[in-house]
């Protein structure tokens, strides 16, 4: 029996650059990514800057990095549970209200979409430079992350793909 | 025959659930899917055929719902 999910068609690949760490924008990125993978496209998401918050192993706030500034930034940026709504965030209350509205209407929540992305074989990669600035290591990220890459690798691998910047 | 009801799911989990269920099955096995008209009905059967699976039947079961049988 094979559990492998494969994209067998000649459809164009899709690469999403997830720069934003806003709850709603990350959600949009994962909806597009999972939708594309489920309809037989090979999908990669390249996370950089604020987007890296989605990949942190610690979902909450945590001092990470060596220097004072990196520690402070990482604490303030937080992890997956702290993603703010891009508008009407109301001090972080809105993402929770939005999640409960999504559940009420049977729309997949962000953790469910991330799990689906993994099951569908979507490649999650992290930006080397942004990790370096924030003094984060590969081990600070969730194990689903396939690699830490630079912009040249990301562009080479996306040569024949649609690229969407979120 | 394996059964999957995606009438309560919304985009993109409609496609996602069908794709992941088919991935778990053996070649030759059948999957019965109940889905809503509109986006799921327009795209789920087409997406399965793209992957090389056979859509054996599509029938309306009323109330805007349809039953499709897919053979892996």
gemmi code that builds the backbone of each chain (N, CA, C; Angstrom):
import gemmi

chains = {
    "A": [
        ("UNK", (0.842, -1.199, 0.000), (0.000, 0.000, 0.000), (0.873, 1.243, 0.000)),
        ("UNK", (0.463, 2.214, -0.782), (1.241, 3.449, -0.783), (0.455, 4.591, -0.153)),
        ("UNK", (1.100, 5.279, 0.768), (0.477, 6.415, 1.420), (0.923, 7.715, 0.798)),
        ("UNK", (1.786, 7.562, -0.184), (2.412, 8.757, -0.730), (1.444, 9.571, -1.566)),
        ("UNK", (1.432, 10.869, -1.329), (0.592, 11.754, -2.119), (1.486, 12.354, -3.188)),
        ("UNK", (1.121, 12.100, -4.423), (1.978, 12.590, -5.496), (1.234, 13.507, -6.449)),
        ("UNK", (1.958, 14.443, -7.011), (1.404, 15.261, -8.069), (1.880, 14.649, -9.375)),
        ("UNK", (0.940, 14.025, -10.110), (1.349, 13.277, -11.305), (1.074, 14.034, -12.594)),
        ("UNK", (0.451, 15.175, -12.483), (0.031, 15.856, -13.698), (1.108, 16.820, -14.195)),
        ("UNK", (0.832, 17.396, -15.373), (1.804, 18.341, -15.931), (1.440, 19.776, -15.558)),
        ("UNK", (0.688, 19.935, -14.498), (0.304, 21.288, -14.060), (1.509, 22.033, -13.534)),
        ("UNK", (1.450, 23.335, -13.661), (2.546, 24.170, -13.200), (2.658, 24.099, -11.673)),
        ("UNK", (3.903, 24.063, -11.182), (4.120, 24.055, -9.731), (3.723, 25.406, -9.135)),
        ("UNK", (3.530, 25.407, -7.831), (3.187, 26.653, -7.140), (4.157, 26.883, -5.989)),
        ("UNK", (4.725, 28.083, -5.941), (5.563, 28.450, -4.810), (4.957, 29.670, -4.135)),
        ("UNK", (4.747, 29.582, -2.841), (4.260, 30.736, -2.096), (5.385, 31.263, -1.231)),
        ("UNK", (5.563, 32.575, -1.270), (6.508, 33.207, -0.356), (5.670, 33.751, 0.783)),
        ("UNK", (5.850, 33.188, 1.959), (5.073, 33.652, 3.105), (5.946, 34.600, 3.924)),
        ("UNK", (5.858, 35.876, 3.607), (6.627, 36.921, 4.276), (5.865, 37.399, 5.498)),
        ("UNK", (4.559, 37.418, 5.361), (3.710, 37.937, 6.431), (3.562, 36.932, 7.574)),
        ("UNK", (3.435, 37.460, 8.768), (3.124, 36.618, 9.923), (1.748, 36.971, 10.446)),
        ("UNK", (0.941, 37.621, 9.594), (-0.424, 37.952, 10.006), (-1.304, 36.717, 9.878)),
        ("UNK", (-2.121, 36.530, 10.867), (-3.014, 35.373, 10.943), (-3.812, 35.165, 9.646)),
        ("UNK", (-4.453, 36.247, 9.183), (-5.334, 36.130, 8.016), (-4.554, 35.864, 6.727)),
        ("UNK", (-3.367, 36.487, 6.623), (-2.575, 36.289, 5.414), (-1.952, 34.890, 5.378)),
        ("UNK", (-1.508, 34.419, 6.538), (-0.949, 33.059, 6.618), (-2.043, 32.046, 6.283)),
        ("UNK", (-3.234, 32.339, 6.788), (-4.373, 31.464, 6.490), (-4.611, 31.396, 4.977)),
        ("UNK", (-4.594, 32.561, 4.335), (-4.800, 32.613, 2.881), (-3.707, 31.812, 2.156)),
        ("UNK", (-2.477, 31.944, 2.631), (-1.368, 31.206, 2.011), (-1.610, 29.699, 2.118)),
        ("UNK", (-2.023, 29.233, 3.300), (-2.240, 27.798, 3.487), (-3.475, 27.282, 2.740)),
        ("UNK", (-4.491, 28.117, 2.589), (-5.661, 27.702, 1.812), (-5.250, 27.499, 0.348)),
        ("UNK", (-4.490, 28.469, -0.181), (-4.038, 28.338, -1.576), (-3.117, 27.135, -1.738)),
        ("UNK", (-2.220, 26.967, -0.779), (-1.244, 25.876, -0.870), (-1.933, 24.512, -0.821)),
        ("UNK", (-2.824, 24.319, 0.156), (-3.468, 23.005, 0.282), (-4.429, 22.759, -0.887)),
        ("UNK", (-5.115, 23.822, -1.316), (-6.019, 23.692, -2.468), (-5.239, 23.289, -3.716)),
        ("UNK", (-4.097, 23.909, -3.901), (-3.275, 23.602, -5.076), (-2.716, 22.184, -5.009)),
        ("UNK", (-2.259, 21.776, -3.831), (-1.704, 20.426, -3.686), (-2.789, 19.371, -3.861)),
        ("UNK", (-3.986, 19.662, -3.343), (-5.083, 18.692, -3.444), (-5.579, 18.578, -4.874)),
        ("UNK", (-5.342, 19.605, -5.687), (-5.723, 19.521, -7.091), (-4.480, 19.281, -7.960)),
        ("UNK", (-3.573, 18.495, -7.376), (-2.471, 17.889, -8.139), (-1.351, 18.822, -8.588)),
        ("UNK", (-1.022, 19.793, -7.745), (0.129, 20.637, -8.058), (1.206, 20.415, -7.010)),
        ("UNK", (2.453, 20.555, -7.444), (3.563, 20.448, -6.511), (3.734, 21.827, -5.857)),
        ("UNK", (3.693, 21.850, -4.533), (3.664, 23.141, -3.830), (4.817, 23.280, -2.844)),
        ("UNK", (5.406, 24.467, -2.847), (6.452, 24.805, -1.879), (6.055, 26.108, -1.197)),
        ("UNK", (6.250, 26.192, 0.112), (6.071, 27.492, 0.788), (7.413, 27.892, 1.388)),
        ("UNK", (7.858, 29.082, 0.995), (9.120, 29.640, 1.457), (8.793, 30.698, 2.513)),
        ("UNK", (9.193, 30.444, 3.758), (8.849, 31.353, 4.852), (10.013, 32.285, 5.146)),
        ("UNK", (9.723, 33.566, 5.199), (10.773, 34.508, 5.554), (10.227, 35.583, 6.492)),
        ("UNK", (11.096, 36.259, 7.155), (10.752, 37.304, 8.127), (9.593, 36.921, 9.041)),
        ("UNK", (8.530, 37.710, 9.044), (7.433, 37.473, 9.997), (6.840, 36.088, 9.790)),
        ("UNK", (6.918, 35.585, 8.584), (6.365, 34.269, 8.271), (7.015, 33.151, 9.068)),
        ("UNK", (8.261, 33.383, 9.485), (8.962, 32.344, 10.260), (8.261, 32.030, 11.581)),
        ("UNK", (7.488, 32.991, 12.080), (6.765, 32.750, 13.340), (5.860, 31.521, 13.251)),
        ("UNK", (5.385, 31.251, 12.047), (4.488, 30.099, 11.834), (5.246, 28.788, 12.064)),
        ("UNK", (6.549, 28.812, 11.788), (7.340, 27.575, 11.821), (8.034, 27.322, 13.159)),
        ("UNK", (7.957, 28.309, 14.071), (8.671, 28.115, 15.344), (8.094, 26.932, 16.112)),
        ("UNK", (9.001, 26.161, 16.685), (8.605, 24.977, 17.447), (7.787, 25.377, 18.670)),
        ("UNK", (8.156, 26.498, 19.273), (7.389, 27.014, 20.412), (6.263, 27.888, 19.895)),
        ("UNK", (5.035, 27.463, 20.144), (3.887, 28.194, 19.612), (3.656, 29.508, 20.361)),
        ("UNK", (4.148, 29.588, 21.585), (3.916, 30.785, 22.393), (5.077, 31.759, 22.289)),
        ("UNK", (5.150, 32.694, 23.227), (6.269, 33.650, 23.233), (7.454, 33.030, 23.939)),
        ("UNK", (8.630, 33.236, 23.379), (9.823, 32.687, 24.016), (11.042, 33.523, 23.639)),
        ("UNK", (11.901, 33.764, 24.610), (13.170, 34.433, 24.342), (14.028, 33.442, 23.562)),
        ("UNK", (14.396, 33.783, 22.347), (15.254, 32.891, 21.561), (16.377, 33.693, 20.937)),
        ("UNK", (17.473, 33.059, 20.645), (18.632, 33.754, 20.092), (19.634, 34.049, 21.200)),
        ("UNK", (20.732, 34.647, 20.788), (21.796, 34.879, 21.773), (21.776, 36.307, 22.319)),
        ("UNK", (21.712, 37.270, 21.413), (21.803, 38.666, 21.832), (20.499, 39.189, 22.423)),
        ("UNK", (20.627, 40.345, 23.067), (19.470, 40.980, 23.710), (18.380, 41.319, 22.684)),
        ("UNK", (18.805, 41.901, 21.540), (17.815, 42.312, 20.531), (17.079, 41.125, 19.920)),
        ("UNK", (17.836, 40.077, 19.588), (17.197, 38.881, 19.011), (16.206, 38.282, 20.005)),
        ("UNK", (16.626, 38.209, 21.261), (15.738, 37.648, 22.301), (14.451, 38.475, 22.406)),
        ("UNK", (14.628, 39.802, 22.412), (13.465, 40.680, 22.551), (12.538, 40.545, 21.338)),
        ("UNK", (13.149, 40.581, 20.147), (12.334, 40.456, 18.930), (11.570, 39.131, 18.922)),
        ("UNK", (12.272, 38.058, 19.201), (11.613, 36.749, 19.167), (10.495, 36.654, 20.200)),
        ("UNK", (10.729, 37.281, 21.353), (9.684, 37.263, 22.382), (8.459, 38.038, 21.902)),
        ("UNK", (8.721, 39.231, 21.356), (7.594, 40.075, 20.923), (6.876, 39.491, 19.706)),
        ("UNK", (7.633, 38.870, 18.798), (7.021, 38.292, 17.606), (6.170, 37.075, 17.962)),
        ("UNK", (6.640, 36.291, 18.912), (5.883, 35.118, 19.342), (5.868, 34.015, 18.292)),
        ("UNK", (5.029, 33.021, 18.529), (4.943, 31.876, 17.621), (3.570, 31.785, 16.989)),
        ("UNK", (3.236, 30.585, 16.559), (1.993, 30.340, 15.831), (0.739, 30.836, 16.583)),
        ("UNK", (0.781, 30.754, 17.911), (-0.393, 31.158, 18.693), (-0.540, 32.669, 18.850)),
        ("UNK", (0.485, 33.410, 18.436), (0.422, 34.868, 18.616), (0.225, 35.627, 17.309)),
        ("UNK", (-0.014, 34.939, 16.205), (-0.142, 35.645, 14.932), (-1.286, 36.658, 15.027)),
        ("UNK", (-1.009, 37.934, 14.720), (-2.066, 38.940, 14.818), (-2.913, 39.010, 13.550)),
        ("UNK", (-4.135, 39.486, 13.693), (-4.971, 39.751, 12.520), (-4.435, 41.036, 11.873)),
        ("UNK", (-4.383, 41.109, 10.542), (-3.758, 42.267, 9.897), (-4.545, 43.559, 10.132)),
        ("UNK", (-5.819, 43.420, 10.398), (-6.622, 44.585, 10.793), (-7.508, 44.170, 11.946)),
        ("UNK", (-7.918, 45.149, 12.757), (-8.838, 44.902, 13.884), (-8.335, 43.794, 14.809)),
        ("UNK", (-7.056, 43.851, 15.128), (-6.482, 42.783, 15.953), (-6.945, 42.853, 17.406)),
        ("UNK", (-7.237, 44.053, 17.873), (-7.693, 44.281, 19.256), (-6.838, 43.549, 20.290)),
        ("UNK", (-5.555, 43.824, 20.219), (-4.634, 43.276, 21.224), (-4.531, 41.758, 21.204)),
        ("UNK", (-4.848, 41.144, 20.072), (-4.674, 39.699, 19.959), (-5.936, 38.883, 20.237)),
        ("UNK", (-7.039, 39.586, 20.507), (-8.298, 38.865, 20.787), (-8.903, 38.337, 19.483)),
        ("UNK", (-8.793, 39.160, 18.426), (-9.503, 38.842, 17.181), (-9.146, 37.497, 16.538)),
        ("UNK", (-7.853, 37.111, 16.515), (-7.558, 35.806, 15.898), (-8.316, 34.652, 16.577)),
        ("UNK", (-8.502, 34.754, 17.912), (-9.245, 33.698, 18.619), (-10.723, 33.736, 18.235)),
        ("UNK", (-11.261, 34.971, 18.126), (-12.667, 35.102, 17.723), (-12.851, 34.586, 16.295)),
        ("UNK", (-11.873, 34.918, 15.448), (-11.931, 34.479, 14.046), (-11.883, 32.947, 13.968)),
        ("UNK", (-10.998, 32.339, 14.765), (-10.901, 30.868, 14.772), (-12.213, 30.238, 15.205)),
        ("UNK", (-12.892, 30.851, 16.199), (-14.147, 30.244, 16.640), (-15.224, 30.415, 15.566)),
        ("UNK", (-15.176, 31.552, 14.833), (-16.127, 31.729, 13.727), (-15.850, 30.713, 12.622)),
        ("UNK", (-14.562, 30.443, 12.385), (-14.206, 29.469, 11.356), (-14.712, 28.084, 11.721)),
        ("UNK", (-14.539, 27.722, 12.995), (-15.016, 26.403, 13.452), (-16.531, 26.300, 13.304)),
        ("UNK", (-17.214, 27.387, 13.676), (-18.675, 27.410, 13.591), (-19.137, 27.155, 12.154)),
        ("UNK", (-18.393, 27.688, 11.202), (-18.781, 27.541, 9.800), (-18.038, 26.400, 9.107)),
        ("UNK", (-17.431, 25.537, 9.915), (-16.762, 24.348, 9.368), (-15.631, 24.659, 8.392)),
        ("UNK", (-14.969, 25.775, 8.626), (-13.816, 26.129, 7.800), (-12.575, 25.660, 8.563)),
        ("UNK", (-11.645, 25.054, 7.854), (-10.454, 24.504, 8.508), (-9.666, 25.611, 9.214)),
        ("UNK", (-9.240, 25.346, 10.439), (-8.446, 26.326, 11.191), (-6.982, 26.222, 10.764)),
        ("UNK", (-6.188, 27.192, 11.199), (-4.789, 27.207, 10.779), (-4.028, 25.922, 11.151)),
        ("UNK", (-4.138, 25.436, 12.403), (-3.434, 24.176, 12.716), (-3.882, 23.009, 11.826)),
        ("UNK", (-5.183, 22.976, 11.504), (-5.690, 21.895, 10.628), (-5.098, 22.016, 9.224)),
        ("UNK", (-4.991, 23.260, 8.744), (-4.429, 23.476, 7.405), (-2.942, 23.130, 7.367)),
        ("UNK", (-2.238, 23.446, 8.451), (-0.810, 23.125, 8.501), (-0.623, 21.604, 8.492)),
        ("UNK", (-1.477, 20.920, 9.239), (-1.419, 19.449, 9.267), (-1.741, 18.874, 7.882)),
        ("UNK", (-2.766, 19.457, 7.228), (-3.133, 18.990, 5.879), (-1.991, 19.245, 4.899)),
        ("UNK", (-1.344, 20.400, 5.036), (-0.223, 20.741, 4.148), (0.862, 19.674, 4.245)),
        ("UNK", (1.125, 19.256, 5.471), (2.153, 18.232, 5.677), (1.727, 16.897, 5.063)),
        ("UNK", (0.461, 16.534, 5.309), (-0.052, 15.263, 4.778), (-0.038, 15.255, 3.246)),
        ("UNK", (-0.234, 16.422, 2.651), (-0.267, 16.513, 1.186), (1.129, 16.582, 0.573)),
        ("UNK", (2.138, 16.597, 1.406), (3.504, 16.606, 0.899), (3.978, 17.981, 0.443)),
        ("UNK", (3.330, 19.031, 0.955), (3.770, 20.390, 0.608), (5.120, 20.643, 1.276)),
        ("UNK", (6.059, 21.188, 0.512), (7.395, 21.452, 1.060), (7.386, 22.769, 1.822)),
        ("UNK", (7.807, 22.723, 3.074), (7.936, 23.941, 3.868), (9.425, 24.231, 4.006)),
        ("UNK", (9.861, 25.397, 3.528), (11.273, 25.753, 3.659), (11.406, 27.116, 4.326)),
        ("UNK", (12.508, 27.293, 5.050), (12.720, 28.529, 5.797), (13.873, 29.323, 5.197)),
        ("UNK", (13.766, 30.625, 5.255), (14.785, 31.516, 4.703), (16.007, 31.565, 5.628)),
        ("UNK", (17.134, 31.258, 5.039), (18.379, 31.203, 5.788), (18.749, 32.568, 6.390)),
        ("UNK", (18.599, 33.591, 5.566), (19.003, 34.924, 6.008), (18.150, 35.426, 7.183)),
        ("UNK", (16.838, 35.247, 7.074), (15.960, 35.724, 8.143), (16.219, 34.963, 9.444)),
        ("UNK", (16.501, 33.658, 9.323), (16.826, 32.859, 10.516), (18.096, 33.392, 11.167)),
        ("UNK", (19.037, 33.755, 10.312), (20.319, 34.260, 10.769), (20.141, 35.575, 11.548)),
        ("UNK", (19.332, 36.474, 11.001), (19.093, 37.767, 11.663), (18.471, 37.547, 13.042)),
        ("UNK", (17.507, 36.639, 13.084), (16.784, 36.407, 14.336), (17.522, 35.427, 15.261)),
        ("UNK", (18.709, 34.999, 14.818), (19.548, 34.067, 15.591), (18.788, 32.791, 15.946)),
        ("UNK", (18.006, 32.316, 14.980), (17.296, 31.051, 15.170), (18.035, 29.948, 14.436)),
        ("UNK", (17.904, 28.714, 14.929), (18.541, 27.550, 14.294), (17.453, 26.665, 13.705)),
        ("UNK", (17.876, 25.728, 12.852), (16.950, 24.742, 12.294), (16.152, 24.040, 13.406)),
        ("UNK", (16.835, 23.760, 14.527), (16.186, 23.039, 15.628), (15.123, 23.859, 16.364)),
        ("UNK", (15.089, 25.158, 16.098), (14.053, 25.992, 16.723), (12.741, 25.906, 15.946)),
        ("UNK", (12.794, 25.227, 14.783), (11.607, 25.147, 13.922), (10.955, 23.761, 14.006)),
        ("UNK", (9.687, 23.699, 13.647), (8.964, 22.419, 13.663), (9.637, 21.426, 12.713)),
        ("UNK", (9.479, 20.141, 13.033), (10.231, 19.143, 12.249), (9.731, 18.975, 10.814)),
        ("UNK", (8.519, 19.483, 10.538), (7.984, 19.402, 9.165), (8.794, 20.249, 8.182)),
        ("UNK", (9.581, 21.188, 8.693), (10.378, 22.045, 7.801), (11.413, 21.188, 7.084)),
        ("UNK", (11.375, 21.246, 5.746), (12.227, 20.360, 4.965), (13.650, 20.878, 4.826)),
        ("UNK", (13.790, 22.191, 4.878), (15.145, 22.705, 4.749), (15.241, 24.188, 4.999)),
        ("UNK", (16.473, 24.635, 5.153), (16.758, 26.060, 5.304), (17.498, 26.447, 4.027)),
        ("UNK", (16.910, 27.366, 3.254), (17.505, 27.672, 1.951), (17.686, 29.164, 1.737)),
        ("UNK", (18.515, 29.488, 0.772), (18.730, 30.876, 0.395), (17.869, 31.238, -0.800)),
        ("UNK", (17.910, 32.501, -1.162), (17.036, 32.990, -2.220), (17.380, 32.351, -3.582)),
        ("UNK", (18.664, 32.040, -3.803), (19.052, 31.446, -5.086), (18.433, 30.057, -5.251)),
        ("UNK", (18.495, 29.259, -4.183), (17.901, 27.914, -4.219), (16.399, 28.008, -4.447)),
        ("UNK", (15.788, 28.918, -3.707), (14.334, 29.091, -3.818), (13.945, 29.483, -5.248)),
        ("UNK", (14.703, 30.392, -5.851), (14.390, 30.816, -7.223), (14.663, 29.710, -8.228)),
        ("UNK", (15.789, 28.999, -8.044), (16.104, 27.891, -8.955), (15.005, 26.840, -8.933)),
        ("UNK", (14.569, 26.500, -7.731), (13.547, 25.450, -7.603), (12.186, 25.918, -8.092)),
        ("UNK", (12.005, 27.237, -8.184), (10.709, 27.776, -8.611), (10.744, 28.280, -10.049)),
        ("UNK", (11.784, 27.889, -10.771), (12.005, 28.391, -12.129), (10.751, 28.285, -12.996)),
        ("UNK", (10.074, 27.132, -12.922), (8.894, 26.939, -13.771), (7.588, 26.964, -12.990)),
        ("UNK", (7.625, 27.619, -11.843), (6.434, 27.635, -10.993), (5.789, 29.012, -10.969)),
        ("UNK", (4.515, 29.027, -10.629), (3.883, 30.300, -10.285), (4.462, 30.706, -8.937)),
        ("UNK", (4.739, 31.992, -8.769), (5.197, 32.447, -7.448), (4.193, 33.471, -6.911)),
        ("UNK", (3.711, 33.205, -5.720), (2.769, 34.133, -5.088), (3.401, 34.644, -3.795)),
        ("UNK", (3.383, 35.934, -3.628), (3.977, 36.569, -2.441), (2.857, 36.983, -1.489)),
        ("UNK", (2.944, 36.479, -0.259), (1.904, 36.812, 0.724), (2.525, 37.593, 1.875)),
    ],
    "B": [
        ("UNK", (-16.045, -1.048, -0.484), (-16.160, 0.369, -0.884), (-15.982, 1.267, 0.337)),
        ("UNK", (-15.169, 2.282, 0.163), (-14.923, 3.217, 1.259), (-15.834, 4.430, 1.073)),
        ("UNK", (-16.348, 4.949, 2.182), (-17.333, 6.027, 2.119), (-16.778, 7.318, 2.716)),
        ("UNK", (-17.046, 8.423, 2.021), (-16.578, 9.722, 2.514), (-17.645, 10.777, 2.220)),
        ("UNK", (-18.102, 11.460, 3.283), (-19.091, 12.530, 3.118), (-18.379, 13.873, 3.312)),
        ("UNK", (-18.334, 14.673, 2.245), (-17.664, 15.968, 2.382), (-18.662, 17.123, 2.272)),
        ("UNK", (-19.942, 16.826, 2.505), (-20.947, 17.896, 2.360), (-20.821, 18.959, 3.456)),
        ("UNK", (-20.234, 18.585, 4.595), (-20.054, 19.587, 5.656), (-18.709, 20.291, 5.584)),
        ("UNK", (-17.876, 19.885, 4.644), (-16.555, 20.503, 4.517), (-16.645, 21.724, 3.605)),
        ("UNK", (-15.693, 22.628, 3.801), (-15.620, 23.782, 2.910), (-14.250, 23.770, 2.225)),
        ("UNK", (-14.151, 24.552, 1.177), (-12.898, 24.692, 0.437), (-11.791, 25.145, 1.390)),
        ("UNK", (-10.584, 24.625, 1.358), (-10.095, 23.617, 0.430), (-10.181, 22.190, 0.978)),
        ("UNK", (-10.817, 21.996, 2.165), (-10.788, 20.673, 2.784), (-11.594, 19.638, 2.000)),
        ("UNK", (-12.500, 20.097, 1.134), (-13.243, 19.159, 0.286), (-12.265, 18.349, -0.583)),
        ("UNK", (-11.414, 19.068, -1.296), (-10.430, 18.388, -2.162), (-9.396, 17.632, -1.335)),
        ("UNK", (-8.987, 18.299, -0.240), (-7.912, 17.739, 0.595), (-8.320, 16.369, 1.144)),
        ("UNK", (-9.553, 16.280, 1.666), (-10.006, 15.011, 2.273), (-10.081, 13.892, 1.232)),
        ("UNK", (-10.577, 14.224, 0.036), (-10.690, 13.207, -1.018), (-9.289, 12.748, -1.442)),
        ("UNK", (-8.398, 13.716, -1.629), (-7.038, 13.395, -2.074), (-6.319, 12.502, -1.050)),
        ("UNK", (-6.444, 12.862, 0.229), (-5.744, 12.088, 1.268), (-6.364, 10.703, 1.437)),
        ("UNK", (-7.703, 10.615, 1.285), (-8.361, 9.303, 1.387), (-7.898, 8.392, 0.245)),
        ("UNK", (-7.858, 8.934, -0.969), (-7.428, 8.134, -2.122), (-5.969, 7.689, -1.971)),
        ("UNK", (-5.157, 8.555, -1.379), (-3.741, 8.201, -1.211), (-3.570, 6.986, -0.303)),
        ("UNK", (-4.517, 6.829, 0.640), (-4.432, 5.716, 1.603), (-4.920, 4.393, 1.027)),
        ("UNK", (-5.627, 4.460, -0.123), (-6.278, 3.256, -0.653), (-5.376, 2.487, -1.624)),
        ("UNK", (-5.774, 1.242, -1.864), (-5.043, 0.401, -2.820), (-5.616, 0.626, -4.222)),
        ("UNK", (-4.792, 0.415, -5.227), (-5.265, 0.519, -6.609), (-6.383, -0.486, -6.822)),
        ("UNK", (-7.456, -0.052, -7.496), (-8.581, -0.954, -7.762), (-9.717, -0.783, -6.757)),
        ("UNK", (-9.418, -0.196, -5.592), (-10.461, 0.016, -4.582), (-11.378, 1.166, -4.995)),
        ("UNK", (-12.660, 1.081, -4.563), (-13.609, 2.147, -4.886), (-13.837, 3.065, -3.702)),
        ("UNK", (-14.089, 4.331, -4.014), (-14.406, 5.332, -2.989), (-15.729, 5.993, -3.357)),
        ("UNK", (-16.659, 5.983, -2.389), (-17.937, 6.665, -2.601), (-17.870, 8.010, -1.881)),
        ("UNK", (-18.123, 9.073, -2.614), (-18.057, 10.414, -2.026), (-19.402, 11.111, -2.180)),
        ("UNK", (-19.912, 11.670, -1.079), (-21.118, 12.506, -1.155), (-20.632, 13.947, -1.097)),
        ("UNK", (-21.012, 14.732, -2.096), (-20.554, 16.115, -2.122), (-21.652, 17.069, -2.588)),
        ("UNK", (-21.431, 18.341, -2.349), (-22.413, 19.360, -2.735), (-22.203, 19.787, -4.180)),
        ("UNK", (-23.279, 20.340, -4.748), (-23.132, 20.887, -6.106), (-22.301, 22.171, -6.020)),
        ("UNK", (-21.928, 22.702, -7.179), (-21.082, 23.891, -7.188), (-19.624, 23.485, -7.229)),
        ("UNK", (-18.817, 24.203, -6.494), (-17.360, 23.996, -6.506), (-16.932, 22.525, -6.313)),
        ("UNK", (-17.418, 21.812, -5.276), (-16.961, 20.417, -5.124), (-17.346, 19.529, -6.309)),
        ("UNK", (-18.605, 19.631, -6.753), (-19.051, 18.785, -7.868), (-18.306, 19.139, -9.160)),
        ("UNK", (-18.027, 20.420, -9.351), (-17.321, 20.834, -10.572), (-15.869, 20.382, -10.589)),
        ("UNK", (-15.274, 20.303, -9.424), (-13.819, 20.090, -9.404), (-13.307, 18.775, -8.845)),
        ("UNK", (-14.032, 18.165, -7.912), (-13.514, 16.922, -7.314), (-13.392, 15.798, -8.355)),
        ("UNK", (-14.460, 15.519, -9.149), (-14.307, 14.430, -10.134), (-13.186, 14.721, -11.148)),
        ("UNK", (-13.106, 15.982, -11.608), (-12.088, 16.352, -12.603), (-10.686, 16.164, -12.029)),
        ("UNK", (-10.537, 16.571, -10.775), (-9.236, 16.465, -10.126), (-8.812, 14.998, -9.948)),
        ("UNK", (-9.791, 14.112, -9.683), (-9.481, 12.685, -9.522), (-9.054, 12.084, -10.871)),
        ("UNK", (-9.762, 12.498, -11.937), (-9.412, 11.975, -13.263), (-8.020, 12.412, -13.701)),
        ("UNK", (-7.671, 13.634, -13.329), (-6.321, 14.141, -13.638), (-5.238, 13.250, -13.055)),
        ("UNK", (-5.555, 12.709, -11.891), (-4.575, 11.850, -11.219), (-4.551, 10.444, -11.783)),
        ("UNK", (-5.447, 10.198, -12.735), (-5.476, 8.889, -13.373), (-6.460, 7.933, -12.719)),
        ("UNK", (-7.316, 8.441, -11.816), (-8.338, 7.588, -11.217), (-9.598, 7.650, -12.084)),
        ("UNK", (-10.417, 6.598, -11.973), (-11.594, 6.519, -12.833), (-12.845, 6.959, -12.056)),
        ("UNK", (-13.595, 7.893, -12.618), (-14.873, 8.271, -11.992), (-15.937, 7.360, -12.612)),
        ("UNK", (-16.440, 6.406, -11.817), (-17.351, 5.387, -12.345), (-18.774, 5.910, -12.496)),
        ("UNK", (-19.206, 6.769, -11.564), (-20.569, 7.300, -11.693), (-20.730, 8.598, -10.924)),
        ("UNK", (-21.680, 9.401, -11.409), (-22.042, 10.638, -10.705), (-23.570, 10.684, -10.729)),
        ("UNK", (-24.203, 10.730, -9.560), (-25.667, 10.821, -9.555), (-26.143, 11.757, -8.467)),
        ("UNK", (-27.250, 12.430, -8.765), (-27.831, 13.336, -7.789), (-28.577, 12.523, -6.737)),
        ("UNK", (-28.419, 12.894, -5.476), (-29.182, 12.201, -4.422), (-30.154, 13.181, -3.767)),
        ("UNK", (-30.416, 14.313, -4.464), (-31.374, 15.298, -3.980), (-30.762, 16.290, -3.005)),
        ("UNK", (-31.499, 17.388, -2.802), (-31.075, 18.395, -1.843), (-29.734, 19.042, -2.249)),
        ("UNK", (-29.444, 19.023, -3.559), (-28.187, 19.624, -4.027), (-26.965, 18.752, -3.795)),
        ("UNK", (-27.198, 17.509, -3.277), (-26.062, 16.617, -3.014), (-25.899, 15.591, -4.136)),
        ("UNK", (-24.688, 15.162, -4.326), (-24.402, 14.173, -5.363), (-23.535, 13.054, -4.803)),
        ("UNK", (-23.708, 11.870, -5.393), (-22.870, 10.731, -5.003), (-21.955, 10.412, -6.189)),
        ("UNK", (-20.672, 10.351, -5.936), (-19.771, 9.938, -7.014), (-18.977, 8.712, -6.552)),
        ("UNK", (-18.706, 7.848, -7.485), (-17.895, 6.665, -7.191), (-16.582, 6.781, -7.966)),
        ("UNK", (-15.483, 6.714, -7.223), (-14.162, 6.839, -7.852), (-13.397, 5.535, -7.648)),
        ("UNK", (-12.792, 5.050, -8.712), (-11.948, 3.858, -8.576), (-10.488, 4.273, -8.636)),
        ("UNK", (-9.751, 3.842, -7.615), (-8.333, 4.214, -7.613), (-7.575, 3.378, -8.639)),
    ],
}
model = gemmi.Model(1)
for chain_id, residues in chains.items():
    chain = gemmi.Chain(chain_id)
    for i, (resn, *xyz) in enumerate(residues, 1):
        res = gemmi.Residue()
        res.name, res.seqid = resn, gemmi.SeqId(i, " ")
        for name, pos in zip(("N", "CA", "C"), xyz):
            atom = gemmi.Atom()
            atom.name, atom.element = name, gemmi.Element(name[0])
            atom.pos, atom.b_iso = gemmi.Position(*pos), 0.0
            res.add_atom(atom)
        chain.add_residue(res)
    model.add_chain(chain)
structure = gemmi.Structure()
structure.add_model(model)
structure.setup_entities()
